[in-house]
Amino acid sequence: MSVIKVIKKILPPSSRSFHAFREAEESRHNEVIQELSNQMEVLAKTQSDIKAELFELRKNLDAHDSTIKFFEWELYRRPDETTEEAKKRFFRSLPCAVGSKRLIQRGSVKLLKAFNEICEKNQLSYYAGGGTLIGAVRHGGFIPWDDDIDLVMMRDDYERLKSLLSNYPEYRLSITYDPFVLCCQIRFMFKEEEIPCFLDIFPFDFAKEEEAKEMLSEVRKKLVADLTTNDLYSEWLKRGCVSENEAIGKNISKIFKEYLIIAKERGIISSRDEGKYVVRGIDNFEDPNGYHWSAPISELLPLSWSAFDETMIAIPANYEALLEGAYGDIYALPKDIYTHFDHISAQVSDYSKMEKSLKEKLRKLN
């Protein structure tokens, strides 16, 4: 007889019952653990199966989507044109925005026209970027669901623009720092603050080497770390975008400038004379498509001009390669087509007042 059984016999009934209960519970506990283990094995196999099925489903959906698009374009295509020509014709035939959206676009085009005159008079260069470049080559103007104009300027031209604007009192530069995407936000605007139209200006830099984009990305990471661990960051987040003229804005501006100096001292960015490549400025936000922009100067120059609504806009030489690298197929409708009017709508508290001011401005400019 085992020692355990002997001990059980000499224990009082209540103790023996308690130990019997403990044994039963231990047995049940072990059964539950085993059952859980079995279920986890089944779940692991199930997850693997689900992943495989989802992967196969995605492949089938992509194939189906491509097939449907192919047949749709073939149905739309005229006998005397290629599929590419049919796509261009389709996008050119899309109706313009209407109402407040179109009013804001028209105001932005007037700004662009004035900006062109300032640049021409002072020998400043820029070119269309982002959705504006897509709009220029695909629509001949605004993408119907876009609401602002994106321009790229080399930093030395942008710095000259800042100093020259005192000669143009009817316009202003709004320079703010955004805590959410950690960038310097530069906008060319009418002097009237109630008119929300603007041209977004993105400073780019010259570089000697193609690898400069990776090197600059590392400096940018340190800049972001410095900004987000700084004592002023929590206050910056509470305030949102702050002007460079405010105390907190001046402190943030100082940090951005320090890292720009670091990039220069390390030889990552260079002067115009030494530059062979162009890289996205360290003070720009991260590209939403994950495309870390850089290009040989030969892909940008010579700049050419493209129609943009009632005015013209400068575009880079090899715009096809630049757009494909950043966006892929530009002749495909975006999935978030209805969310592209976020830039301005958030800034307008009184649409009737805005429309009145903008209509009066357009009347004076016509």
N, C-alpha and C positions, 0 to 999 in steps of 0.2 A: 504494500500500500504506500502511495506517495506521501511525502511529508505534508503537502498541501491538503490532501484529503483528510489526513489525521487531524490537522488544525481545524478544518471545517467541522469535524464531528464534535470537537470539544467546545466550539463556539456556541453561544446561546442562539436560540431560534432566530431572534431578530437580526443578529449579526450574520447568521448563515443566509437569511433572506436577502440582507443587504449585499453580501458578496455574490449571491446568485444573480441579483439585479445588476451588479457591476459587470459580471461575466457576460450577461445577456447584452448589456449596453456596449461592452467592448466588441462583442461579436457583431452587433448591429453597426457599430462605428466602422469596423473593418470592412463590412459589406458595402457601406456607403462610400468609403474611400475607394474601394475596388470599382464600384459602379461609376464613380466620378472619373476615375482613371480610364475606364472603358469608354465613357462618353467623350472625354477629352481626345482620345485616339480617333474616335468617330468624327468629332468636330474638326480635328486637324485634317483628316482625309476629306471631310466635307468642304472646308475652306479651300483646300487645294483644288478640289473639283469645281467649286464656284469660281475661283480665279481663272481656271482653264476655260470654263464656260463663258465667263465675261470677256475674256480675251478673244475667244472665237466669235462671240456676239459682236464685239467691236469691229473685228475684221469684216464680218458679214455686213454690218451697218455701213462701214466706210466704203465697201465695194458697192453696196446698193446705192449709197449716196452718189458715188462717182458715176455709176451707170445712169441714174436718173438725171444728173446734171448733163451728162453727155447727150442724152436724148432730148432734153429740154433745149439745149443750145442748138442741136441739129434742127429741131422744129422751128426755132426762132431765126436761124440763119437763112439768108436769102441765097438763091442759086448762084448769084454772081459775086459772093463774098466768102471769105474764110471765116472759120469759127472765131478767130481772134478779132477780126473786123466786126463780127456780129456782137461780140461782148462789148467792144468799145462803143458801138452804136447804141446798145442797150443802156449803158451807164450815161452816155451823153443825152439820152432821151428822158431820163428820170426827171420828174417835176421838181422845181425849186421848193425850198421851204416857204411857208406862208406865215402871215401874222407877225407876232413879235419876233419870232425866230428869223424871218427874212429881213425884218427891219434892222436887227442887230447885225446880220451879215452885211447888209448894205452900208451900215455905218463903218464896219470894219474894212470894207473895200475902200471907202473914202480915206480912212486912215492909211491904208496901204499906198494909195495914190500919193498922199502927202509925204509919206516915208520915202517913196521912190524919188520924189523931187529933192528931198533933203540929201539923200545918198548921192544922187547924181551931181548936185551942186558942190558937194564936199568930198567927192571921190571916195565914197565909202561903199563897201561890197557886202552883200548878204545873199542868201538863197533860201528858197522854200524848204521846209523840213516837215517830217511827220505827215499828219493827215492833210496838211496844206499842199504838200508836194503831190500826194495821191490825187487830191482834188484838181490840181493844175493839169496833170497829165491825163487823168481819167474823165474829168467833168468839164474842164475848161473854166473852172471856178470853184466855188465852195462845194464840198460834199454836202448833199441836201440836209444831212442830219448833224453837221458839224457847226460849231459856234464861235470859233476863234481862228486866228491865223498864226502859224508857227514859223518863225524865221531863225535861221542860223547865221551868226556873225562871228568872225574871228575876233578874239579878245581885243586886239589893238584897235580894230575899227569900232568896236563897241565902246571902248574907253574914249575914243575921239567923239563918238556920238554924244556921250554924256556931257562932255565939255561944251559941245556945240549947241545943245538944246536951249541954252539961255538966250540964244538968238531967235528962238521960235516960241514965243510966250503962249501961243494957242495950243501947244502940245506939252506933255509932261512924261516923265519916266516914273513909273511906280516900281520901287525896289523893296521887296519884302522877303522875309525868311520864313519858310514853311517848316514847322516842326514834325509834320507827319511823313513827308517824303525827304526831309532834311536837304533842302536845296535853297538857292537864291532864286527868287521869282521876279523876272524883269519884264515889265510891260510898257509898251509905248501906247499912250492914251490921249484922248482929248483933254483939255484943261478942265472941262466941266466934270465934276465928280459924279454927278447923277447919270452920266452916260457911261454904261458899262463896257462898251466896245474896247478891244485892245488887240495889239499884236504881241504875242509872246516872243521874246528874244532869248535865244540860247547861246551863250558864249562857248566857242570851241577854241582849241589851242593847236599850235603847230608842234610837230615832233620830228626827230631825226630818224627814229627807228619804228618799224611796224610793231615791235613788242611793247611800245610805249603804252598801249591800251591796257595790257596786263599789269604793267608796273604802276600805272596811274590808278588802276582798280585797287591795288594793295594800299596805296596812300589814301584813297577814298574810304576804305574800310577803317583805317585808323582815325580819319576825320570823323566818321560816323560814331565810332566808339568814344572819341573825345567829347563830341557833342552830347551824346546820350548819358554820359556819366558826369557831366558838368552840373554844378549846383544850380545853374539857372534853367536846366532842362524842364523841370516840373512846372515852373512858372511859365516857360515858353509854351508848353503843351496846353496849359490853362488858357493862355491868351490866344493861341492860334497864330496865324500869320502876323508878324510884327514888322513895322517899317524900319528901314536902316537908320532912320533919324531918331528913333526912340532909344532910350538908354540900353534896354535889353537887346535891341537890334544892333546897336554899335558893338556890344560885346560879342554877339554871334558873328557879326561881320569880321571882327578881328580874328576869330578862330579860323574862318574860311580863308582869309588872306594869309594867315600863317602857313596853312597847308599848301596853298598855291605857291608860296615862296619855297617850301620844301620840295615841291615837284620841280621847280625851276633849278634849285641848287643841285638836285640829283641828276639833272640833265634829262629828265623825262619829257618835259616840254621845252621848246626852244623858241628862238626868234623866228620871224617870218623868213628872213634871209637863209637861215639854216634848215628850215623845215622841209621835209619831204612827204610827211603824212599829216593828216588832220585827225585830232582825237576829241571826243566829247569832254567838255570842261568838267573839272572836278566838282564844281559848284552846281552842276546839273543834277536832277533827280535820276535814279536808276531807270533804265529803259523798261517800260512795262512789259515788253515782249522778251526781255532777257537778252536783247541784242546789244552787245557792248560795241558801240559805233566807233569805227575808225576807217580811214580810206587814204590811199595815195592821192596826192594833190592832182595827179593826172586824171583821176576819176571825177574830179570836181570841175577842173578848168579845161577849156574856157566855159564860163557860164553862158547860158543862153536865156532868151526871154519867152515866156509862155503866156497866153491870154488867161486872165483871171477875172471873170465877170467883166466889168467895164474898164478894167485897167490891165496892167501886165505885172508879171512876177518873175524874178530870176530863179532859174533852176540849174542844178549841176549837170555837167556833161554826160556822165554815165548814170543817169537817174534810175534806169531800169535795174542795174545791179544793186544799187543802194537800197531801193525799195524791196527787191526780192529778198535781200539779206535780212531786212528788218521785219517784213510783213508776209513774205511768201507771195501767194497769188493775190494781187491787188484787184483782180476782176472776180472777187467773191464777196458777197454781202457779209458784213460782220454779224456775229451772233448777238452782240449787244447793241444793235442798231438803235434801240429806243432809249439808251442811257447816255447818248453822246451830247446832250444839252445840259450837262451838269456844271460846266465851267461858270456860266453866267447866271443861270437860274438861282443859284444859291446866294448871289450877291444882290439880287433885285428884290427889294422889300415892297416897292410900289410900282407895279408895271404901268399903270396909267400915267404916272409922273414921268417914268423913264421914256415911255413912248412919245409923250408930248415933247420932252426935251430933245429926243433924238430926231423926231420929225422936223422940228424947228431947225436943228443943226443941218440936216440933209437939205432943207429948203434953202438955207444960206449958202451951202456949198455947191448947189446946182447952178 
